[in-house]
Amino acid sequence: MEEQIVQKKKGGKKSFVGIVTSDKMDKTIVVSIDTKKMDRLYKKYVTRTKKCKAHDETNDAHIGDTVRIVECSPISKDKHWRLDKIIERAR
């Protein structure tokens, strides 16, 4: 699993690296972002998963691809992210 990578871009925009879990919608992908967090009681790392819908203008990304998404102004009710670049293609 990919570890969460948060970077602030110019203008204070966040970016995450995740894996595409769905590309069935037109110009929209669902990206799964995994983060590891220490459990306060048991002192063990727990993996948390967050799913974000991102805008993919050219429908380039497919299931299993590792992508970077960047924060943007709201495109629809659920879409507040856009595809920045495809880091690695799925085999």
C-alpha positions as a Markdown table, in Angstrom:
| # | Residue | x | y | z |
|---|---|---|---|---|
| 1 | Met | 0.0 | 0.0 | 0.0 |
| 2 | Glu | 1.1 | 3.5 | -0.7 |
| 3 | Glu | 1.9 | 5.8 | 2.2 |
| 4 | Gln | 0.2 | 9.2 | 2.4 |
| 5 | Ile | 2.2 | 11.9 | 0.8 |
| 6 | Val | 1.0 | 15.4 | 1.5 |
| 7 | Gln | 2.6 | 18.3 | -0.2 |
| 8 | Lys | 1.7 | 22.0 | -0.2 |
| 9 | Lys | 1.8 | 23.4 | -3.7 |
| 10 | Lys | 1.9 | 27.0 | -4.7 |
| 11 | Gly | -1.2 | 28.8 | -3.3 |
| 12 | Gly | -1.5 | 26.4 | -0.4 |
| 13 | Lys | -3.1 | 23.6 | -2.3 |
| 14 | Lys | -2.8 | 20.0 | -1.0 |
| 15 | Ser | -1.8 | 17.0 | -3.1 |
| 16 | Phe | -2.1 | 13.3 | -2.3 |
| 17 | Val | -0.8 | 10.2 | -3.9 |
| 18 | Gly | -3.2 | 7.2 | -4.1 |
| 19 | Ile | -4.5 | 4.3 | -6.1 |
| 20 | Val | -7.4 | 4.5 | -8.5 |
| 21 | Thr | -10.2 | 2.2 | -7.4 |
| 22 | Ser | -12.9 | 3.1 | -9.9 |
| 23 | Asp | -13.0 | 4.7 | -13.3 |
| 24 | Lys | -16.5 | 3.9 | -14.4 |
| 25 | Met | -17.8 | 7.5 | -14.3 |
| 26 | Asp | -17.3 | 9.9 | -17.2 |
| 27 | Lys | -14.3 | 12.2 | -16.4 |
| 28 | Thr | -14.3 | 11.1 | -12.8 |
| 29 | Ile | -12.1 | 8.7 | -10.9 |
| 30 | Val | -12.2 | 7.4 | -7.3 |
| 31 | Val | -8.8 | 7.5 | -5.6 |
| 32 | Ser | -8.1 | 5.5 | -2.4 |
| 33 | Ile | -5.6 | 7.2 | -0.1 |
| 34 | Asp | -4.0 | 5.2 | 2.7 |
| 35 | Thr | -2.6 | 6.7 | 5.8 |
| 36 | Lys | -0.9 | 5.1 | 8.8 |
| 37 | Lys | -1.8 | 6.4 | 12.3 |
| 38 | Met | -0.6 | 5.3 | 15.7 |
| 39 | Asp | -3.4 | 3.9 | 17.9 |
| 40 | Arg | -3.3 | 5.7 | 21.2 |
| 41 | Leu | -4.4 | 2.8 | 23.4 |
| 42 | Tyr | -2.6 | -0.2 | 21.7 |
| 43 | Lys | 0.4 | 1.7 | 20.4 |
| 44 | Lys | 0.2 | 0.0 | 17.0 |
| 45 | Tyr | -0.1 | 1.5 | 13.6 |
| 46 | Val | -3.5 | 1.3 | 12.0 |
| 47 | Thr | -4.1 | 1.9 | 8.3 |
| 48 | Arg | -6.9 | 4.4 | 7.5 |
| 49 | Thr | -8.3 | 4.6 | 4.0 |
| 50 | Lys | -10.0 | 7.7 | 2.5 |
| 51 | Lys | -11.7 | 7.8 | -0.9 |
| 52 | Cys | -11.8 | 11.0 | -2.9 |
| 53 | Lys | -13.5 | 11.7 | -6.3 |
| 54 | Ala | -11.2 | 13.4 | -8.7 |
| 55 | His | -11.7 | 15.1 | -12.1 |
| 56 | Asp | -10.0 | 13.4 | -15.0 |
| 57 | Glu | -10.6 | 15.5 | -18.0 |
| 58 | Thr | -9.2 | 13.1 | -20.6 |
| 59 | Asn | -10.2 | 9.7 | -19.0 |
| 60 | Asp | -6.5 | 8.6 | -18.9 |
| 61 | Ala | -6.4 | 6.9 | -15.5 |
| 62 | His | -7.6 | 3.4 | -15.0 |
| 63 | Ile | -8.1 | 1.0 | -12.1 |
| 64 | Gly | -4.8 | 0.2 | -10.3 |
| 65 | Asp | -2.9 | 3.3 | -11.5 |
| 66 | Thr | -0.9 | 5.3 | -8.9 |
| 67 | Val | -1.9 | 8.9 | -9.3 |
| 68 | Arg | -1.3 | 12.3 | -7.7 |
| 69 | Ile | -4.4 | 14.5 | -7.1 |
| 70 | Val | -4.5 | 18.2 | -6.3 |
| 71 | Glu | -7.0 | 20.2 | -4.4 |
| 72 | Cys | -9.2 | 22.6 | -6.6 |
| 73 | Ser | -12.4 | 24.6 | -6.4 |
| 74 | Pro | -15.6 | 22.5 | -6.2 |
| 75 | Ile | -16.5 | 20.9 | -9.6 |
| 76 | Ser | -19.6 | 19.2 | -8.3 |
| 77 | Lys | -21.2 | 18.1 | -5.0 |
| 78 | Asp | -18.5 | 15.5 | -4.3 |
| 79 | Lys | -15.6 | 16.5 | -6.6 |
| 80 | His | -13.0 | 18.9 | -5.0 |
| 81 | Trp | -9.9 | 17.3 | -6.5 |
| 82 | Arg | -8.4 | 17.0 | -10.0 |
| 83 | Leu | -5.9 | 14.6 | -11.5 |
| 84 | Asp | -2.4 | 16.1 | -11.5 |
| 85 | Lys | -0.4 | 13.3 | -13.1 |
| 86 | Ile | -0.2 | 9.5 | -13.4 |
| 87 | Ile | 2.8 | 8.3 | -11.5 |
| 88 | Glu | 2.7 | 4.6 | -12.4 |
| 89 | Arg | 0.4 | 2.6 | -14.7 |
| 90 | Ala | -1.2 | -0.7 | -13.6 |
| 91 | Arg | 0.1 | -3.8 | -15.2 |
